[in-house]
Amino acid sequence: MRHLLLLSLLVACSLPGFLRAADTPNVLFIVADDLNCALGPYGDGAAVTPNLDRLAKRGLVFNRAYCQQAVCNPSRSSFLTGLRPNTVGVDDLRKSFRESAVGGSTLITLPQHFKNNGYFCQDIGKIFHNTGETQDRRSWSIDEVLFKGTHADDTVYKNTPEALRKLPPMKSPVTEGLDVPDTAYRDGQIANLAAAMLRDYQGTTQPFFLAVGFWRPHLPFVAPKKYWDLYDPDKIPLPVNPYPPEAVPELAMHPSGEIRGYGVKKENKNADFTTEEVRHFRHGYYASISFMDAQIGEILDGLEDGGHLDDTIVCFTSDHGFHIGEHSLWGKTSNFELDARVPLIIADPRKTAGHGQETNAFAELVDLYPTLATLSGIEGNLNKRLEGDDLSPVVEDPTASVKDAAFSQHQHPFYGSEKNWKAWGYSIRTDRWRYTEWRAIDGGEILAQELYDHASDPHETINVAAKHPPEVATLAEKLEQQFPSVKNAE
């Protein structure tokens, strides 16, 4: 790994013909995995996230940021190309946008756009999805620093010889809280490498685009013991909305198979979790967040030690949200607010109006491409196919707004063969409402509708679609404009 870093510096310092303009910022792009808004900057009183709090004080917190599909590869393929999932053609964990998108072989990705404009671009960790066919070497100046394998592989349990394991055979435990150093896990190693790159990247006239992708807090919920110890296990809050919404269509729900695929006893695979299990799993999620937060702190320290704090845009987000017992769900892959909504903090040292502020302006992850390009001054030759909006006016003025809604989508049931898919759920989130329309995979007819009133029901506990026909009609029309149904697309 050290050799890779040295190579990166050699490459960065040897590329000729680029003189960095005084107003050309670096970009540090940090992406978490399966992170909802259970964070200090978003008002979560239980979360211990001092470093994200620190970042928020020098940046702008977007309260209404949304992914385009709440699962890893589709979401990442979308925001890294600036195209919505239907356009980029990635709707599962295996497809490559280079093969699925029309003209995919010639698409210019977000980091590739920066590379083409003279930036040294490096990826450390999980930015594109972690399976081999979803990597994209052409987006980077040097080889990606990857950590291959599954999330279950990132456990002490899995890396202990079978004969020495104290637990029975399983994919991995749901949780792990051992007294080990941070570098026992990938995120600790990723942070070390990223911080070293930032400290070493000095004396060059070429700006950098460093993308850092963390694996946490994705299942399994693992973190060194010291991060578990930040929380009193008896005071971990239980879900405020632990039951499925009233009148929710069955299509909107899923069996939480992701968490049940880990160390849950076979006889309990379909059983409801006990209160103790719910609290423990939530404890693990918070501990994983605090572990990741500490790694962000190390990277921010490296940014400052390298002398880049005042000339680097920092963008932090997650690929999608996550349920930890709310709506009876564990995991992502839904169209509910908790899965669609993501944290987003943009800290531009030159845009002081937004420092320490928050905004209620709508943002979508597909907007990141044009926004970061504009803030960096390389928007002049942007791909005209981009489907996101430039959020830089909001970074300039947190009271500004560039859109009045956010859109997301998901098919159900997601896991397993495409032959099992029954419907696509398309969702629109406006200032007051979240409306979701479930359309049959074959034929496109509407199978079910959901409407949640965030003015009176921010936790989405009651589907009120039947009570508000005018609102449903209006929102359905807007949804049709974004996602034309089969009958109108022909």
C-alpha positions in Angstrom: 0.0 0.0 0.0 2.9 2.4 0.8 4.3 1.7 -2.6 1.0 2.6 -4.2 1.0 5.9 -2.3 4.6 6.7 -3.4 3.7 5.8 -6.9 0.7 8.2 -6.8 2.9 11.0 -5.7 5.5 10.3 -8.4 2.7 10.3 -11.0 1.2 13.5 -9.6 4.5 15.4 -9.6 5.6 14.2 -13.0 2.6 15.1 -15.2 3.7 18.0 -17.3 1.9 21.0 -18.6 -0.5 21.7 -15.8 0.0 24.8 -13.6 -2.5 25.1 -10.8 -4.5 28.3 -10.8 -4.7 30.1 -7.5 -8.5 29.6 -7.3 -8.5 25.9 -8.3 -9.5 23.9 -5.2 -8.7 20.3 -4.4 -11.6 18.0 -3.7 -11.9 15.4 -0.9 -14.9 13.2 -1.6 -15.9 10.9 1.3 -18.6 8.3 0.9 -20.1 6.2 3.7 -21.9 2.9 3.1 -25.5 2.3 4.4 -25.5 5.5 6.5 -28.7 7.2 7.4 -28.9 10.5 9.2 -28.3 9.2 12.7 -25.6 11.8 13.2 -24.9 14.7 15.4 -25.2 17.3 12.6 -28.7 16.0 12.0 -29.8 16.4 15.6 -29.5 12.7 16.7 -28.9 13.0 20.4 -27.6 9.5 20.8 -24.9 9.6 18.1 -21.3 10.3 19.0 -19.9 11.9 15.9 -17.4 14.7 16.9 -15.6 14.8 13.6 -18.7 15.1 11.4 -19.8 17.8 13.9 -16.4 19.4 13.2 -16.9 19.2 9.4 -20.4 20.6 9.7 -19.1 23.7 11.5 -17.0 24.6 8.4 -19.6 23.4 5.9 -23.2 23.4 4.9 -25.5 20.6 6.1 -28.2 19.6 3.6 -31.3 18.4 5.5 -33.1 17.2 2.4 -30.7 15.2 0.4 -31.8 12.0 -1.3 -30.3 9.0 -3.2 -31.9 7.8 -6.4 -32.0 4.1 -5.5 -31.4 2.7 -2.0 -28.9 0.0 -2.7 -25.2 0.3 -3.3 -24.3 -0.3 -7.0 -27.4 1.4 -8.6 -26.9 4.5 -6.3 -23.1 4.7 -6.9 -23.4 4.2 -10.6 -26.0 7.0 -10.7 -24.2 9.7 -8.8 -20.7 8.8 -10.3 -22.1 9.2 -13.8 -24.6 12.1 -13.1 -27.4 9.9 -14.6 -30.5 8.5 -13.0 -30.8 4.7 -12.6 -33.1 4.2 -15.5 -30.7 6.1 -17.8 -27.5 4.5 -16.5 -29.2 1.1 -16.7 -27.9 -0.3 -13.4 -30.6 -1.8 -11.2 -28.8 -4.6 -9.3 -25.5 -5.3 -7.6 -23.6 -6.8 -10.6 -24.3 -4.7 -13.7 -21.6 -2.4 -15.0 -22.7 1.0 -16.2 -20.1 0.8 -19.0 -22.2 -2.1 -20.4 -25.7 -1.2 -19.4 -25.9 2.5 -20.3 -26.5 3.7 -23.8 -23.0 4.9 -24.9 -21.7 3.6 -21.6 -18.2 3.0 -23.0 -17.8 6.7 -23.7 -19.4 8.0 -20.5 -17.2 10.5 -18.5 -17.6 9.8 -14.8 -17.4 12.4 -12.0 -13.7 11.6 -11.1 -12.9 11.1 -14.8 -14.1 14.6 -15.5 -11.7 16.0 -12.9 -8.9 13.9 -14.3 -9.6 15.2 -17.8 -9.3 18.7 -16.4 -5.9 18.3 -15.0 -6.6 16.8 -11.6 -4.7 14.0 -10.0 -7.5 11.5 -9.1 -7.1 8.7 -6.6 -9.6 6.2 -5.1 -8.9 4.7 -1.7 -11.7 2.3 -0.5 -15.2 1.7 -1.8 -16.3 4.3 -4.3 -17.6 2.3 -7.2 -19.2 -0.9 -5.9 -16.9 -3.5 -4.5 -17.4 -6.3 -7.0 -14.8 -6.6 -9.7 -17.1 -5.9 -12.7 -18.2 -2.5 -11.2 -14.8 -0.9 -10.9 -13.6 1.7 -13.4 -9.9 2.1 -13.8 -10.2 4.8 -16.5 -11.7 7.1 -13.9 -8.5 7.4 -11.9 -4.9 8.6 -12.4 -3.5 5.4 -10.9 -4.8 2.0 -9.9 -7.6 2.0 -7.3 -6.6 1.1 -3.8 -9.2 -1.6 -3.3 -10.1 -4.0 -0.5 -11.6 -7.0 -2.1 -14.1 -9.4 -0.6 -17.5 -9.1 1.1 -18.5 -7.0 4.1 -18.5 -10.3 6.1 -14.9 -10.7 5.2 -14.1 -7.5 7.1 -14.4 -9.2 10.5 -12.0 -10.6 13.0 -14.2 -13.7 13.1 -13.8 -14.3 9.3 -10.0 -13.7 9.5 -9.5 -16.2 12.3 -8.7 -19.8 11.4 -11.8 -21.9 11.7 -10.2 -24.2 14.3 -9.7 -21.2 16.6 -13.1 -19.5 16.2 -15.1 -19.4 19.4 -18.4 -18.9 17.6 -20.2 -21.5 15.5 -19.9 -21.5 11.7 -21.8 -18.6 10.1 -21.4 -16.0 7.4 -20.2 -13.7 10.2 -21.7 -12.4 13.4 -24.2 -9.6 13.1 -22.1 -7.6 15.5 -18.4 -7.6 16.6 -17.0 -5.4 19.4 -13.5 -6.7 20.1 -10.6 -4.9 21.8 -8.6 -4.4 18.7 -7.0 -1.4 17.0 -8.8 0.5 14.3 -6.6 -1.0 11.6 -8.0 -4.5 12.4 -10.8 -3.4 10.0 -10.7 -2.0 6.5 -11.9 1.5 7.4 -8.9 2.0 9.8 -6.6 1.0 7.0 -8.4 3.2 4.5 -8.2 6.2 6.8 -4.4 5.7 7.3 -3.7 5.5 3.6 -5.9 8.6 2.8 -4.3 10.6 5.6 -0.9 9.7 4.5 -1.6 10.7 0.9 -2.9 14.1 2.1 0.2 14.7 4.3 2.6 13.7 1.6 0.9 15.6 -1.2 2.8 18.8 -0.9 4.8 21.1 -3.2 2.9 20.2 -6.4 1.1 22.6 -8.6 -1.5 19.9 -9.6 -4.8 19.8 -7.7 -6.1 16.5 -6.4 -9.4 14.8 -6.3 -9.2 12.2 -3.6 -12.2 9.8 -3.2 -12.4 7.9 0.1 -15.0 5.1 0.4 -15.7 3.7 3.9 -17.3 0.3 4.4 -19.1 1.1 7.6 -21.7 1.2 8.9 -22.8 -1.5 6.5 -23.7 -4.9 8.0 -22.2 -6.6 9.9 -22.1 -4.0 12.6 -18.4 -4.2 13.7 -16.2 -1.7 15.4 -13.4 -1.8 18.0 -14.6 -2.1 21.6 -13.8 1.5 22.4 -16.5 2.7 20.1 -19.1 0.5 21.6 -18.0 1.9 25.0 -19.0 5.4 23.9 -22.6 4.3 24.4 -24.6 3.0 27.4 -26.2 -0.1 26.0 -29.3 0.4 28.2 -29.8 3.9 26.8 -29.7 3.1 23.1 -33.0 4.5 21.8 -35.5 2.0 20.4 -37.2 2.8 17.1 -39.9 5.4 17.4 -41.9 3.8 14.5 -41.2 0.0 14.9 -44.3 -1.2 13.1 -45.2 -1.2 9.4 -47.2 1.9 8.4 -51.0 1.6 8.6 -52.5 0.7 5.2 -49.1 0.0 3.7 -49.1 -2.2 0.6 -47.3 -5.5 1.0 -45.1 -4.5 -2.0 -43.5 -1.7 0.0 -42.2 -4.1 2.6 -39.4 -6.7 2.7 -38.4 -9.5 5.0 -35.1 -7.9 6.2 -33.2 -10.8 4.7 -29.9 -8.9 4.7 -29.4 -8.9 8.5 -30.9 -12.4 8.8 -28.2 -13.7 6.5 -25.6 -13.1 9.2 -25.3 -14.7 12.6 -28.9 -15.2 13.4 -29.8 -18.7 14.5 -31.6 -20.7 11.8 -34.6 -21.3 14.0 -35.0 -17.5 14.4 -34.6 -16.6 10.7 -38.2 -15.4 10.4 -38.9 -14.5 14.0 -39.3 -11.0 15.3 -36.2 -9.7 17.1 -36.5 -9.3 20.8 -36.2 -5.9 22.4 -32.8 -6.9 23.7 -31.7 -7.8 20.1 -33.1 -4.7 18.6 -31.3 -2.5 21.2 -28.1 -4.5 20.7 -28.2 -4.3 16.9 -28.9 -0.5 17.1 -26.0 -0.2 19.5 -23.8 -1.9 16.9 -25.0 0.5 14.2 -24.1 3.6 16.3 -20.8 2.1 17.3 -20.0 1.5 13.6 -20.9 5.1 12.9 -18.6 6.4 15.7 -15.8 4.2 14.3 -16.2 5.6 10.9 -16.4 9.2 12.3 -13.0 8.6 14.0 -11.5 7.7 10.6 -13.0 10.9 9.1 -11.2 12.7 11.9 -7.9 11.2 11.0 -8.4 12.2 7.3 -9.3 15.8 8.3 -6.2 15.9 10.4 -4.2 14.7 7.4 -5.8 17.4 5.3 -4.8 20.0 7.8 -1.3 18.6 8.3 -0.7 18.6 4.6 -1.6 22.3 4.4 -4.7 21.7 2.3 -7.5 22.8 4.7 -8.0 26.2 3.1 -7.9 25.1 -0.5 -9.9 21.9 -0.5 -13.6 21.3 -1.0 -14.8 18.5 1.3 -18.0 16.6 0.3 -19.3 13.9 2.6 -22.3 11.7 1.9 -23.6 8.1 1.9 -24.8 6.0 -1.0 -28.3 5.6 0.7 -30.0 5.4 4.0 -30.8 2.4 6.2 -33.5 1.1 8.6 -32.5 -0.1 12.0 -35.8 -1.5 13.2 -38.1 1.3 12.0 -41.2 0.1 10.1 -40.1 -3.4 11.4 -37.4 -3.2 8.7 -33.6 -3.8 8.9 -31.6 -2.8 5.8 -32.2 -0.7 2.7 -34.0 -1.4 -0.6 -37.2 0.5 0.1 -38.7 3.8 -1.0 -39.4 5.0 2.5 -37.8 8.3 3.8 -35.2 6.5 5.9 -33.7 4.6 3.0 -34.0 7.4 0.4 -32.7 10.3 2.6 -28.9 10.6 3.0 -26.5 12.9 4.9 -24.8 15.5 2.8 -22.3 18.0 4.0 -20.4 20.3 1.6 -17.6 22.3 3.0 -16.1 24.8 0.6 -13.5 27.0 2.5 -14.2 29.9 0.0 -18.0 29.9 0.6 -18.2 31.2 4.2 -21.9 32.1 4.1 -22.8 28.4 4.6 -20.3 27.6 7.2 -22.0 26.1 10.3 -25.3 26.4 8.6 -28.0 24.0 7.4 -30.4 24.2 4.4 -33.8 22.7 3.6 -33.2 23.0 -0.1 -33.8 19.7 -1.9 -30.7 17.9 -3.1 -30.2 14.6 -4.9 -27.0 12.6 -5.2 -27.2 12.9 -8.9 -26.6 16.6 -8.4 -23.1 16.0 -7.0 -21.4 15.8 -10.4 -22.4 19.2 -11.7 -22.1 20.8 -8.3 -18.5 19.7 -7.5 -17.5 20.6 -11.1 -19.0 24.1 -10.8 -17.5 24.8 -7.4 -14.1 23.7 -8.8 -14.4 25.9 -11.9 -14.4 23.1 -14.4 -18.1 23.2 -15.4 -17.5 24.7 -18.9 -17.2 21.3 -20.7 -19.6 19.2 -18.7 -21.4 16.4 -20.4 -24.7 17.7 -21.6 -26.3 14.3 -20.7 -26.0 15.0 -17.0 -29.4 14.7 -15.3 -28.5 16.4 -12.0 -28.8 20.1 -11.0 -26.0 22.4 -9.9 -26.4 23.0 -6.2 -23.6 25.6 -6.0 -26.2 28.5 -5.6 -27.3 26.8 -2.4 -23.7 26.5 -1.2 -23.3 30.2 -1.9 -26.7 31.0 -0.1 -28.3 28.4 2.1 -31.7 30.0 1.7 -31.6 29.4 -2.1 -33.3 26.5 -3.8 -32.8 24.9 -7.2 -35.5 22.2 -7.2 -38.8 21.5 -5.5 -38.7 17.7 -5.3 -36.5 14.7 -5.1 -37.1 11.3 -6.8 -36.1 7.8 -6.0 -37.0 4.3 -7.1 -36.7 0.6 -6.1 -38.0 -2.7 -7.4 -39.5 -5.4 -5.1 -38.7 -8.0 -4.1 -35.1 -6.9 -4.8 -32.8 -9.8 -3.7 -32.7 -12.8 -5.9 -33.3 -13.3 -9.6 -34.8 -10.5 -11.8 -37.5 -13.1 -12.5 -38.8 -12.6 -9.0 -39.3 -8.8 -9.5 -43.0 -7.9 -9.3 -43.1 -4.1 -9.4 -41.1 -1.0 -9.6 -41.8 1.6 -6.9 -41.3 5.2 -8.0 -41.3 7.9 -5.4 -41.4 11.7 -5.2 -40.6 13.7 -2.1 -41.9 17.3 -1.9 -42.0 19.8 0.9 -44.9 18.1 2.5 -45.5 14.7 0.9 -43.8 11.5 -0.1 -45.8 9.7 -2.8 -44.9 6.3 -4.1 -46.5 4.5 -7.0 -46.0 0.7 -7.5 -46.1 -0.3 -11.2 -46.2 -3.9 -12.4 -42.9 -5.1 -14.0 -45.0 -6.5 -16.8 -47.5 -4.0 -18.3 -46.8 -1.1 -16.0 -50.3 -0.9 -14.4 -50.5 0.7 -11.0 -50.7 -2.0 -8.3 -50.5 0.2 -5.2 -50.0 3.8 -4.0 -48.6 5.3 -0.9 -48.8 8.8 0.5 -47.2 10.1 3.7 -47.9 13.6 5.1 -44.6 14.8 6.5 -46.3 17.9 8.0 -48.1 15.7 10.5 -46.4 12.3 10.2 -42.6 12.7 9.6 -42.0 9.1 10.6 -44.4 7.8 7.8 -46.6 5.7 10.1 -49.9 6.1 8.1 -50.5 5.7 4.4 -53.1 8.4 3.6 -53.3 7.9 -0.1 -57.0 7.0 0.1 -57.8 10.1 2.0 -56.2 12.7 -0.4 -57.2 11.9 -4.0 -56.4 15.5 -5.3 -52.9 15.4 -3.8 -52.3 11.9 -5.2 -53.4 13.0 -8.7 -51.1 16.0 -8.6 -48.1 14.0 -7.4 -48.8 11.2 -9.8 -48.7 13.6 -12.7 -45.3 14.9 -11.5 -44.1 11.4 -11.1 -45.2 10.5 -14.6 -43.2 13.4 -16.0 -40.0 12.0 -14.3 -40.8 8.3 -14.8 -43.0 7.9 -17.9 -45.1 4.8 -17.6 -45.1 2.1 -20.3 -48.3 3.2 -21.9 -47.0 6.8 -22.3 -43.5 5.8 -23.3 -44.6 3.7 -26.3 
